Amino acid sequence: MTDYSKSVIYTIKSKDNIYVGSTVNFRARKCHHKGNITNENRKAYNFKLYKTIRQNAGEWDMQPHSIFPCVSKLELTIEEERVRQILKADLNSQTCGTGMTRSEYKKQHNKQYHETHYDKYKDDANEKKRQKVTCECGCDVNKSYLSAHRKSKKHILLMEKLNQ
């Protein structure tokens, strides 16, 4: 069972680039990153972070950003993502903890937001459509129909009568 009470949010800087990560064992995580930079046989060797470090002559610095005691991986991941967004980390190729690229995450987030808020917006929009207004010709019409009403024969005839 993992002990998240000593979790760390950390940054890796390479020149002007930054990466945000999290771990429960800072020293072991730093060794793992070091191996990913140099070991061509590792899957992560071609990740954006490690390519950038190699392009910057192997310059990189990994430092704790904050200690974040928590009780679960989910809590740690949420905090990591929050810090990533604040620092505008450009070396994270995926949204923290989701396994999705940022564009995939954004699409899913927008879809969930739309599903959650759609009924409210739909009700608000329908309410506006049903709202009655009085046209200058004297007719009471739905607000959403006002523009079409002003082009109707009924409106044109009533306006002609009013202007006589």
Secondary structure, DSSP 8 states (H G I E B T S, - for coil): ---GGG-EEEEEEETTEEEEEEES-HHHHHHHHHHHHH-TTSGGGGSHHHHHHHHTTT--EEEEEEE---SSHHHHHHHHHHHHHHHT-SS-SB-TTT-SBHHHHHHHHHHHHHHHHHHHHHHHHHHHHH-EEE-TTS-EEEGGGHHHHHTSHHHHHHHHHHT-
